């Protein structure tokens, strides 16, 4: 649960402020952060939503912080992602570099 503290601090929230937003005690948040308690599934979802992260990231199952959900993709974006996932790594890297170039 070390990521929980990192995410909270990155959002500029104190334990107390996060606790207030989630309607729990500061001690509950502290317990989660130090590993004394494990948040139930419903609380993990609330934490992820509040901290703009994913449950998998909080639990250490992925290193990707993104909160993009399939339901947030329009049809064209979903199709592009589907096509991209079928490509070999070198083509995915090439496409990624092209997209990053659009940001400049």
NORFEN-V835957 format. One record per helix or strand. SS is the DSSP state (a for helix, b for strand). FROM is the first residue (numbers start at 0). LEN is the number of residues. If there is no record, write none. Layout:
BEGIN
[[SS FROM LEN] [SS FROM LEN]]
END
This chain:
BEGIN
[[a 1 9] [a 14 8] [a 25 9] [a 40 10] [a 54 4] [a 69 3] [a 74 11] [a 88 14]]
END
